[in-house]
Amino acid sequence: MSETHTQNQPAFSVEGGNGATLPPLLADHVAARGITPDGFQVEAFEALQRGSSVLVSAPTSGGKTLVAEYAIARALEAGQRAAYTTPTKALSNQKLRDLRSWLGIDRVGLLTGDNVIRPNADVVVMTTEVLRNMMYASSPHVAEFGIAVLDEIHYLQDPYRGAVWEEVIIGTPPHMRLVCLSATVSNAAELAAWIDVAAGRCEAVVSAARPVPLEDRFLLYERHSRRVIDLPTLQDGRANPEIERWEERARSRSGGHRRKRSGGTRPARPRRSEIVEHLAADGKLPAIVFVFSRQGCDDAARTLVADGAAFLDAAEQHRVCQIAAAHTAALGSGDLDALGYEDWLDGLQAGVAAHHAGLVPAFKETIEDCFTAGLLAVVFATETLALGINMPARSVVISQLSRFRGEGFTMLTPGEYTQLTGRAGRRGIDDVGYAYTLWHPHTAFAETARLAASDDYELESSFRPTYNMVANLIASRTHSEAIELVRSSFAQWRADRRIDEWLAALEVERRALREARARVRSMGGGRSPNRPGSGRHRGPPHGGRRQRGRPGDRRPDRALAEAEQQAERVGARVGRMKERIKIAKGGLARQLDATNQVLNEFGCADGWSLTPSGECLRSVFHEADLLTVLALRDGLFDGLTPAQMAGLVSVLTYEHRSSQPPPAPRFPDDECRERTGLIFELAAEISEAERRHSLVLSRPPDAAFLATAHAWAAGATYVELWRSDLAGGDAPAGGDFVRQMRQLIDLVDRIADVAPTAGTRRAAAAARAALDRDVVAAAARVSDEPPVGPVEVHTGGGFSPTAVTTRIRRLR
């Protein structure tokens, strides 16, 4: 039976107070860092001593990792091995470095799609998929793991990959204990109760207390006095009425009653340079400014430097250069030129940087080390920085409360807001962390206050049977056992217990949705879903300053935008409830059978048994798993050169994620064009079958990266891709290029293992070797020694007010 512990307990004694004693291996490590375990950590230690698995839910930087280290130390002391799983390769590499610094190089290994380092080590760091694959393959490693750490377990709500975490938990053998680490979620007890049923006794340990208190703040610019106004977002847990009065004044003025220039208030959105000046003057740096656009991050950093930002002295600039040189040593001068190294370094020496997935890993790692060393005052970042990277700041600024999600822009959820603001406040350095949001004329302040005050961070399951999962279930279980497995998922377990509650809530939400839509229609909305200011549209709602129009035109637009946002939120809740209820009524078992029927239609299964194509499918762990196997079966990868192989496989791996339209595909030869067409035809057949069986449609193929992949595999240099028409001028930015290539290498590597013909396997192996070089290889390289010496952590308290100039003059 699961238990939940939430109260804090007395301070922990290394000598063994409160019933838990640190293993000697960990005691020295803790003493060297000057750490005294917190109450929730002691609770987790004691649960592990009782032989339980634990789910630890605590805020970012709250100390969850110490619980994992305790479990690892106990396992090693007992002569067992430990698995440490993370959701991404980058986090796996970071955790490898962290564990090596504690246990030593020889005792820690790494297993990812990019690297196999000491796979028989005492502790092996791996992506979660690797552990899942080991379980399906009955790997002997699994029998030796006494503990498995599932870091960032809240990833189980990821739409495609989330099921992997549930598969691991359901497949946990009786001898293995789990340490599940989660960001703050409001249903941790529910998740632990499910783990208790699925994988053996599990106790939830919940800490809501942040290691550094958070203060939510709101910034606006007052035009008349030409100053930034800084106010608390909440007052007594509710929306600050002073900010509401500012908002009402702005509404009144926009309704057609323009005041005289000599008096009154004129709120506006503060510019980024004004925000930085304000934070510097108040001693609130260093800061992370979240901008949900890679280009927006780059532009903001570039503009701030051009406006005169300069936070570092000569000695600090020299240290920045040393760190950058060490991290980029593996890159050639031509690659560095193409990546814009000199301009990037100029920004670092000013104490300013942009951090996002469009940067090559060497650049991102440089920024992270410089920030940790107190050498960066301002980092403009996308939300990826908030996912697992240990990079806290004194202040966090969220530049807008909506973000692009593939189809349009939608508001942040309370969980996302908490994840972003979790980076505010550095343990042992800051007394308070600051989370800033900004005035915007088309975002109601009530939205900001709702996010800041919310404690609703409920973790949802995204479990659904995939083709690869079903193929592995067919191979390892009877049909009834497979049905029982999907019914054991968190999604089904949760639905079975809450169906009545959800049915009642659905009726309430449906009424609210009808009312919200009626209000939108009464205001003249509902005709154009992509109108500016609506909850979901193709253009960013806060992408720039609004064009001046007639004063009387503004108030209806603002009210309509707020009404549309409200309707969107209610509609999203209705959609989620419907999906939950569908699962509760046996939807997952039906999805399992429907997925098997699709496999039967395409010859991968015969009833509840696998054909040769189905056996191949078992080893293809990819979003395009079925399409890959069918293309192999039909010989679409046979008789190709390595470059053609690379280009054609990229059609399965590339996914255009920008809000901008994708580039038109280019084909280096007729063979690639013809076979790409056949892959698209196969994909259309799969989609049609999925529609007939009411399954989620597979992501379609995309040929936009084909020319780039072909050119790179054919030997083009990184520089040539930008200076010629080899890729049609459509080669992506450095970090995107590397990420796409690493994903492509993963699938090409799978094809080299499972292709039915020897010639195709050889061509795939040659393609992998041709792709994995230069800047692409450097991104995956993990050395036994860090590229730079130990990075000393500094407070960054020496950032003084900088002479940043707002180049665009404010109009009075």
Disulfide bonds with the S-S distance in Angstrom:
none
